[in-house]
Amino acid sequence: MGARELGLPETVPSAGLPGRVTIWEVGARDGLQNEQTVVPVEVKAEFLDRLADAGLTVLEATSFVSPKWVPQLADAEELLARLKPREGVKYPVLVPNERGLERALAAGRTDIAIFASATETFAHRNLNSTVDGQFERFEPVVARALDAGVRVRGYLSMCFGDPWEGAVDVDRVVRVSKRLLALGCFQLSLGDTIGVATPGQVERLLGALGDAGIGPGSLAVHFHDTYGQALSNTLAALRQGVSTVDSSAGGLGGCPYAESATGNLATEDLIWMLDGLGIEHGVDLGALVETSVWIAGRLGRPSPSRVVRALAK
């Protein structure tokens, strides 16, 4: 029986949660960037089209990183040229530096993201920089983007744990968060890059950010599911007022610079929980499951999403 014939979970609302959640879908970028075999550009384009058809309205499409570092994303310009503009659908791209911004602007992008680290070791390994030094790279990028009328999102990695440094000090995360928002980022996505966080840590960090004047309206969360905590951490964030959640169709993805990082929170698993809580999101779960089964077939392995496996039987 296909996903469309199966029922949704019983809806039992819970107090203190947002009425609607924006899903920031990262499957096409974060989900595919680690694939060892290059995925054909036409497959990537169809993947994005299918995700949009399913009702997702924020689709992180690609990154203008050097092909030398991430060969999978060498086709960024060609991929974006294949996408048909859709009313109400955004295709943000990741931009690592000024050269990446120039490419994004030439491709007509209106939404970009920069990628920062809360820890020194990851900043060195991922950005060949320091925590302070990374801002010297970001400042001209954000300034030029804002001058061009482009919205800038900030990703902050290693907010809860670092594979080389261990637990990450909350005050450090707050300091870096404040600096990213001060640059002009409209939103900050807090990343549990290696998936070690638990709900108490999420509540503590969001509380500390709130005390520092950073409310949930300018925050998103990005959880990896290494220890099976992504959904529980997401619920903890929702209870603190966060209403934007990053996830990846079928649970694809990881982090090329942190070997212990496994897949992102699966969008289907997130939607099943949101449906059960009566939280609006605008996505057709059946169509999304079919899309994840389709892309899993192209990648030659089953989807790790529990909801995909349950509904695709």
Steps between C-alpha positions, in 0.01 A plus 500: 500500500641839400546794731200685362264220606625491859354722769675780681564488874221596736517872568536584867615861547737591781502838671777751451601405144506713183192481280711468189856387428713598202700204373839601358569204271871428461490165321622621162806673648588360841344167412689436177833674563654191661413258221819335374361460149398820324122519466401613148378858484172392343432275800570787739267728305222242500555444872446871566196509271346206682567658839331820385207301361460343846446846648841592641558871452860546619739272313870548555618413152879495495819671612742723313795333665815418305454182292842398628359462852151368421495350148136399544397867483710599199183528290344780708443744213364233266266366768355841582452576130285188469260602779173661397398799715204416722276741682575491872798260473851609596824328402770629737863412438802469726775754441845447660677819389488805271568292189207280592284810547596628156391170349174507697420855390580414138257209531225738619478369855298701753575285808840379615648342811840523664647218707676575830651299784463541874824310568863565408581151374205480265566855378854391415397174331196633316594861428878500540446782746433580865172588667595869493668478161191357329324832549761677288383275216130542575485878539555597135278215380206603717547871431504449122204264515289741703593786266373284213170436681586138576390340826772328700456206734769391741581140579683438825662158532609312814252671731476205739800274456822483300676169416840652582416739785211323671210691658466856370469786747160668477643848544728444203203407281312808619794729418540365148123509445484867595781582258332319210171678556679833541650452153148509358386137485122488513505152657745278681484121465644325806674179395550182699758396244591163653160423649597485869248746645215406731185703578638649818796643311265646241291668767813634673646651182174656386449641849849653498441650157172645621673654801745659254215655303484241221143378485362195320370709212852539364603138560474165325628158605700245302529162672684188391371163614822324596360385835132504405433831673413728207123487543505538878739793466274656239200471730701664778579789264136534395401525866744791529325680213724410204289459186756432225650152480766375260451146373594278209265291289554135580757585768777549245823668592768556758805722514809449282725656763371306802525128441284409802203695362225285357183601322287805555158489657275339238234737370244220497565416866463869586172526309355192670563665837365837387185337363447318827530828688267685264774739384462633146787462251345484152668180378336195343658213695404236246659691213812560706534132589472411132773754423732357765444148372579628150827671601601201712464287189725737307758482778479121519406459866187519717399815682602514867175679589278286720186664364609439140564135580166466676288670235676368191426134573 
